[in-house]
Amino acid sequence: MTDDGKSELLKISADVGKYYAFMGQALRSVYDREASAQLPSDLLDAQIAQIRTALAPVLEKNHVVKENFERVDQDVARIRRAASDGAQRNTAIEEAKQYAVGIQERAKVVSDLVALFRRL
């Protein structure tokens, strides 16, 4: 692999890691008010949109991965909406906590891959 290819792979991997980190932050903001205060939802949404825009060209190359990302987007958005509805808030908090575990695992795996790619 050329140095340009390695650099591209590292950038894409880092962007995927950022995506999962931001999605985890979005979920934490549902059940942890301190997390919400650290990164206001407008800024968080802008960061997520920016990362999704950066990833869009590469996701177009693999529809399965693209669909996985879209599913995460939809699930997190649904949970966040439900959390703002008083009647659904407690259920949304529990779902956010459970979903966050999987997102955090994905983020850790991607972080490990980025660390490995940096050593190539």
N, CA and C of each residue as an Amber inpcrd file, in Angstrom:
protein
   360
   0.8510000  -1.1740000   0.0000000   0.0000000   0.0000000   0.0000000
   0.8920000   1.2300000   0.0000000   0.5390000   2.2130000  -0.8000000
   1.3120000   3.4460000  -0.8800000   1.1030000   4.2810000   0.3850000
   1.9910000   5.2470000   0.5680000   1.8430000   6.1420000   1.7130000
   0.5330000   6.9140000   1.6450000   0.1110000   7.2940000   0.4340000
  -1.1730000   7.9890000   0.2740000  -2.3350000   7.0870000   0.6670000
  -2.2460000   5.8150000   0.2950000  -3.2870000   4.8580000   0.6600000
  -3.3540000   4.6540000   2.1600000  -2.1870000   4.5790000   2.8010000
  -2.1490000   4.4300000   4.2590000  -2.7320000   5.6610000   4.9380000
  -2.3920000   6.8140000   4.4100000  -2.8990000   8.0670000   4.9790000
  -4.4130000   8.1430000   4.8530000  -4.9210000   7.7440000   3.7050000
  -6.3710000   7.7360000   3.4700000  -7.0690000   6.7510000   4.4080000
  -6.4990000   5.5720000   4.5560000  -7.0550000   4.5650000   5.4480000
  -7.0740000   5.0640000   6.8930000  -6.0200000   5.7000000   7.3090000
  -5.9360000   6.2390000   8.6590000  -6.9820000   7.3340000   8.8710000
  -7.1600000   8.2140000   7.8900000  -8.1410000   9.2950000   8.0050000
  -9.5580000   8.7410000   8.0870000  -9.8630000   7.7930000   7.2230000
 -11.2040000   7.1870000   7.2360000 -11.4540000   6.5020000   8.5770000
 -10.4770000   5.7550000   9.0520000 -10.6300000   5.0550000  10.3260000
 -10.8130000   6.0410000  11.4720000 -10.0380000   7.1110000  11.4640000
 -10.1750000   8.1280000  12.5140000 -11.5530000   8.7820000  12.4520000
 -12.0530000   9.0350000  11.2530000 -13.3930000   9.6160000  11.1070000
 -14.4730000   8.6630000  11.6180000 -14.3140000   7.3740000  11.3500000
 -15.2760000   6.3860000  11.8680000 -15.2250000   6.3950000  13.3960000
 -14.0260000   6.4690000  13.9490000 -13.8880000   6.5430000  15.3990000
 -14.5600000   7.7770000  15.9670000 -14.3870000   8.9150000  15.3010000
 -15.0430000  10.1540000  15.7470000 -16.5600000  10.0100000  15.6740000
 -17.0260000   9.3910000  14.6080000 -18.4720000   9.1850000  14.4530000
 -19.0280000   8.4370000  15.6580000 -18.4030000   7.3140000  15.9930000
 -18.8960000   6.5310000  17.1260000 -18.7350000   7.2790000  18.4440000
 -17.6700000   8.0410000  18.5820000 -17.4950000   8.8360000  19.8060000
 -18.6210000   9.8600000  19.9350000 -18.9570000  10.5290000  18.8400000
 -20.0440000  11.5140000  18.8760000 -21.3990000  10.8550000  19.1100000
 -21.6080000   9.6880000  18.5250000 -22.8760000   8.9920000  18.7590000
 -22.9710000   8.5500000  20.2220000 -21.8700000   8.1160000  20.7730000
 -21.8420000   7.7830000  22.1930000 -22.1410000   9.0000000  23.0550000
 -21.5780000  10.1380000  22.6790000 -21.8490000  11.3830000  23.3990000
 -23.3250000  11.7440000  23.2990000 -23.9130000  11.5530000  22.1330000
 -25.3400000  11.8470000  21.9540000 -26.1900000  10.9800000  22.8690000
 -25.8190000   9.7310000  23.0100000 -26.5630000   8.8250000  23.8920000
 -26.3380000   9.1750000  25.3650000 -25.0900000   9.4740000  25.7260000
 -24.8140000   9.8530000  27.1190000 -25.5810000  11.1060000  27.5190000
 -25.7550000  12.0040000  26.5710000 -26.4680000  13.2490000  26.8970000
 -27.9240000  12.9810000  27.2840000 -28.4550000  11.8350000  26.8860000
 -29.8230000  11.4610000  27.2510000 -29.9140000  11.1320000  28.7420000
 -28.9130000  10.4540000  29.2780000 -29.0010000   9.9980000  30.6680000
 -28.0030000  10.6500000  31.6170000 -27.1390000  11.5280000  31.0920000
 -26.1390000  12.1850000  31.9370000 -26.1250000  13.6780000  31.6130000
 -26.7190000  14.4700000  32.4810000 -26.8280000  15.9170000  32.2450000
 -25.4610000  16.5860000  32.1320000 -24.4520000  16.0860000  32.8490000
 -23.1080000  16.6520000  32.7420000 -22.5410000  16.4420000  31.3430000
 -22.7830000  15.2890000  30.7660000 -22.3260000  15.0230000  29.4000000
 -23.0080000  15.9720000  28.4290000 -24.2710000  16.2470000  28.6900000
 -25.0320000  17.1610000  27.8380000 -24.4720000  18.5780000  27.9270000
 -24.0460000  18.9730000  29.1120000 -23.5090000  20.3130000  29.3030000
 -22.1330000  20.4700000  28.6550000 -21.3670000  19.3860000  28.5620000
 -20.0310000  19.4490000  27.9760000 -20.0670000  19.7850000  26.4910000
 -21.0580000  19.2890000  25.8080000 -21.1760000  19.5230000  24.3740000
 -22.6530000  19.7410000  24.0560000 -23.0670000  21.0070000  23.9370000
 -24.4860000  21.2990000  23.6800000 -24.9880000  20.5670000  22.4300000
 -26.2620000  20.2280000  22.4460000 -26.8170000  19.3970000  21.3700000
 -26.6550000  20.0250000  19.9890000 -26.7550000  21.3370000  19.8720000
 -26.5730000  21.9730000  18.5540000 -25.1600000  21.7380000  18.0260000
 -24.1780000  21.8910000  18.8970000 -22.7900000  21.6770000  18.4870000
 -22.5400000  20.1950000  18.2000000 -23.0920000  19.3340000  19.0410000
 -22.9630000  17.8910000  18.8240000 -23.5720000  17.4890000  17.4880000
 -24.7670000  17.9840000  17.1980000 -25.4190000  17.6770000  15.9190000
 -24.5890000  18.1670000  14.7350000 -23.9730000  19.3370000  14.8840000
 -23.1210000  19.8800000  13.8070000 -21.8930000  18.9910000  13.6050000
 -21.3050000  18.5140000  14.7020000 -20.1410000  17.6290000  14.5990000
 -20.5040000  16.3150000  13.9150000 -21.6590000  15.7610000  14.3030000
 -22.1120000  14.5070000  13.6860000 -22.3550000  14.7160000  12.1940000
 -22.9970000  15.8090000  11.8440000 -23.2650000  16.0970000  10.4230000
 -21.9600000  16.2550000   9.6430000 -20.9850000  16.9050000  10.2460000
 -19.6980000  17.1120000   9.5770000 -18.9880000  15.7790000   9.3320000
 -19.0010000  14.9080000  10.3280000 -18.3630000  13.5900000  10.1710000
 -19.1070000  12.7580000   9.1310000 -20.4310000  12.8000000   9.1520000
 -21.2250000  12.0400000   8.1630000 -20.9290000  12.5370000   6.7490000
 -20.7630000  13.8430000   6.5970000 -20.4270000  14.4010000   5.2860000
 -19.0470000  13.9140000   4.8380000 -18.1030000  13.8900000   5.7680000
 -16.7520000  13.4320000   5.4420000 -16.7360000  11.9480000   5.0690000
 -17.6050000  11.1650000   5.7110000 -17.6460000   9.7240000   5.4500000
 -18.5070000   9.3440000   4.2430000 -19.3590000  10.2360000   3.7970000
 -20.3220000   9.9110000   2.7380000 -19.6760000   9.2850000   1.4950000
 -18.5990000   9.8550000   0.9540000 -18.0300000   9.2520000  -0.2640000
 -17.5670000   7.8110000  -0.0690000 -16.9630000   7.5180000   1.0550000
 -16.4690000   6.1650000   1.2710000 -17.6210000   5.2060000   1.5860000
 -18.6590000   5.6920000   2.2720000 -19.8060000   4.8340000   2.5710000
 -20.5790000   4.4690000   1.3050000 -20.5210000   5.3160000   0.2990000
 -21.1840000   5.0290000  -0.9760000 -20.5820000   3.7990000  -1.6480000
 -19.3810000   3.4430000  -1.2650000 -18.6940000   2.3050000  -1.8860000
 -19.1020000   0.9630000  -1.2980000 -19.8160000   0.9960000  -0.1580000
 -20.2230000  -0.2580000   0.4740000 -21.6040000  -0.0600000   1.0860000
 -22.6310000  -0.5750000   0.4300000 -24.0010000  -0.3200000   0.8740000
 -24.3230000  -0.9660000   2.2220000 -23.6670000  -2.0620000   2.5480000
 -23.9280000  -2.7180000   3.8400000 -23.4430000  -1.8290000   4.9860000
 -22.2370000  -1.3210000   4.8680000 -21.6990000  -0.4330000   5.9040000
 -22.5240000   0.8490000   5.9620000 -22.8860000   1.3660000   4.8120000
 -23.7170000   2.5770000   4.7710000 -25.0390000   2.3410000   5.5050000
 -25.6640000   1.2110000   5.2640000 -26.9250000   0.8940000   5.9350000
 -26.7270000   0.7360000   7.4410000 -25.5980000   0.1760000   7.8580000
 -25.3070000   0.0620000   9.2920000 -25.2020000   1.4380000   9.9410000
 -24.5100000   2.3530000   9.2720000 -24.3880000   3.7150000   9.7940000
 -25.7550000   4.3980000   9.8360000 -26.5430000   4.2120000   8.7950000
 -27.8760000   4.8130000   8.7590000 -28.7520000   4.2720000   9.8840000
 -28.6200000   2.9940000  10.1730000 -29.3930000   2.3860000  11.2600000
 -28.9990000   2.9970000  12.6070000 -27.7030000   3.1710000  12.8090000
 -27.2320000   3.8020000  14.0530000 -27.7770000   5.2330000  14.1320000
 -27.6800000   5.9710000  13.0260000 -28.2180000   7.3390000  12.9920000
 -29.6880000   7.3550000  13.3960000 -30.4610000   6.4730000  12.7950000
 -31.9000000   6.4320000  13.0600000 -32.1960000   6.0240000  14.5020000
 -31.4950000   5.0340000  15.0020000 -31.7300000   4.5730000  16.3690000
 -31.3960000   5.6710000  17.3850000 -30.2550000   6.3060000  17.2020000
 -29.8550000   7.3630000  18.1400000 -30.8270000   8.5370000  18.0580000
 -31.2230000   8.9160000  16.8540000 -32.1880000  10.0130000  16.7070000
 -33.5180000   9.6650000  17.3770000 -33.9650000   8.4370000  17.2040000
 -35.2280000   8.0010000  17.8170000 -35.1380000   8.0490000  19.3400000
 -34.0360000   7.5680000  19.8810000 -33.8550000   7.5710000  21.3340000
 -33.8110000   8.9990000  21.8630000 -33.1060000   9.8650000  21.1650000
 -33.0200000  11.2680000  21.6050000 -34.3890000  11.9430000  21.5570000
 -35.1640000  11.6530000  20.5180000 -36.5250000  12.2340000  20.4380000
 -37.3940000  11.7190000  21.5810000 -37.3190000  10.4310000  21.8290000
 -38.1280000   9.8340000  22.8960000 -37.7550000  10.4150000  24.2580000
 -36.4850000  10.7380000  24.4390000 -36.0380000  11.2850000  25.7200000
 -36.6230000  12.6670000  25.9800000 -36.9780000  13.3710000  24.9230000
 -37.5630000  14.7080000  25.1010000 -39.0630000  14.6490000  25.3480000
 -39.6450000  13.4560000  25.2430000 -41.0690000  13.2410000  25.5060000
 -41.1960000  12.7210000  26.9350000 -41.8150000  13.5170000  27.7870000
 -41.9290000  13.1580000  29.2000000 -42.4610000  11.7620000  29.4430000
 -43.4320000  11.3300000  28.6620000 -44.0380000  10.0110000  28.8550000
 -43.0790000   8.8730000  28.5050000 -42.1410000   9.1340000  27.6010000
 -41.2120000   8.0900000  27.1410000 -39.8130000   8.2480000  27.7280000
 -39.5850000   9.2850000  28.5110000 -38.2350000   9.6280000  28.9670000
 -37.5380000   8.4730000  29.7010000 -38.1790000   7.8660000  30.6610000
 -37.5200000   6.8010000  31.4340000 -37.1400000   5.6120000  30.5600000
 -38.0260000   5.2440000  29.6580000 -37.7290000   4.1480000  28.7360000
 -36.5710000   4.5290000  27.8200000 -36.5690000   5.7700000  27.3500000
 -35.4960000   6.2420000  26.4730000 -34.1520000   6.2640000  27.1920000
 -34.1610000   6.6330000  28.4470000 -32.9180000   6.6480000  29.2290000
 -32.3400000   5.2420000  29.3210000 -33.1680000   4.2770000  29.6200000
 -32.6930000   2.8920000  29.7170000 -32.1940000   2.3850000  28.3670000
 -32.9280000   2.7030000  27.3220000 -32.4930000   2.2710000  25.9870000
 -31.1840000   2.9440000  25.5990000 -31.0370000   4.2160000  25.9370000
 -29.7980000   4.9420000  25.6300000 -28.6100000   4.2990000  26.3380000
 -28.7920000   3.9260000  27.5930000 -27.7140000   3.2810000  28.3440000
 -27.3140000   1.9550000  27.6960000 -28.2860000   1.1670000  27.3120000
 -28.0040000  -0.1300000  26.6930000 -27.3520000   0.0350000  25.3230000
 -27.8830000   0.9320000  24.5120000 -27.3610000   1.1410000  23.1600000
 -25.9470000   1.7200000  23.2220000 -25.7050000   2.5560000  24.2250000
 -24.3890000   3.1850000  24.3710000 -23.2920000   2.1550000  24.5850000
 -23.6090000   1.0570000  25.2390000 -22.6100000   0.0040000  25.4680000
 -22.0770000  -0.5090000  24.1330000 -22.9680000  -0.8080000  23.2010000
 -22.5430000  -1.2870000  21.8820000 -21.7660000  -0.2430000  21.1000000
 -22.2050000   1.0010000  21.1990000 -21.5130000   2.0920000  20.4930000
 -20.1110000   2.2780000  21.0730000 -19.9880000   2.1980000  22.3860000
 -18.6750000   2.3400000  23.0250000 -17.7470000   1.2010000  22.6190000
 -18.2860000   0.0100000  22.4720000 -17.4700000  -1.1220000  22.0220000
 -16.9670000  -0.8860000  20.5980000 -17.8540000  -0.4190000  19.7440000
 -17.4330000  -0.1110000  18.3660000 -16.3410000   0.9490000  18.3700000
 -16.5160000   1.9800000  19.1850000 -15.5290000   3.0600000  19.2570000
 -14.1700000   2.5270000  19.7150000 -14.1700000   1.6190000  20.6890000
 -12.9070000   1.0440000  21.1790000 -12.2210000   0.2300000  20.0940000
 -12.9860000  -0.5710000  19.3770000 -12.4110000  -1.3880000  18.3090000
 -11.7880000  -0.5010000  17.2320000 -12.5110000   0.5250000  16.8340000
 -11.9920000   1.4310000  15.8060000 -10.7530000   2.1600000  16.3220000
 -10.7670000   2.5590000  17.5720000  -9.6060000   3.2250000  18.1650000
  -8.3770000   2.3180000  18.1210000  -8.5820000   1.0440000  18.4310000
  -7.4730000   0.0870000  18.3530000  -6.9560000  -0.0440000  16.9280000
  -7.8720000  -0.0770000  15.9690000  -7.4550000  -0.1670000  14.5690000
  -6.6720000   1.0720000  14.1340000  -7.1170000   2.2360000  14.5470000
  -6.4010000   3.4670000  14.2150000  -4.9870000   3.4060000  14.7850000
  -4.8670000   2.9520000  16.0220000  -3.5400000   2.8240000  16.6410000
  -2.6500000   1.8710000  15.8500000  -3.2210000   0.7620000  15.3910000
  -2.4630000  -0.1940000  14.5890000  -2.0780000   0.4000000  13.2370000
  -3.0230000   1.0720000  12.5850000  -2.7400000   1.6680000  11.2780000
  -1.6480000   2.7170000  11.3560000  -1.5780000   3.4130000  12.4640000
  -0.5180000   4.4310000  12.6240000   0.8660000   3.8040000  12.6350000
   0.9330000   2.5400000  12.9730000   2.2150000   1.8340000  13.0350000
   2.6080000   1.1900000  11.7090000   1.7350000   1.2360000  10.7190000
   2.0380000   0.6200000   9.4260000   3.1380000   1.3770000   8.7020000
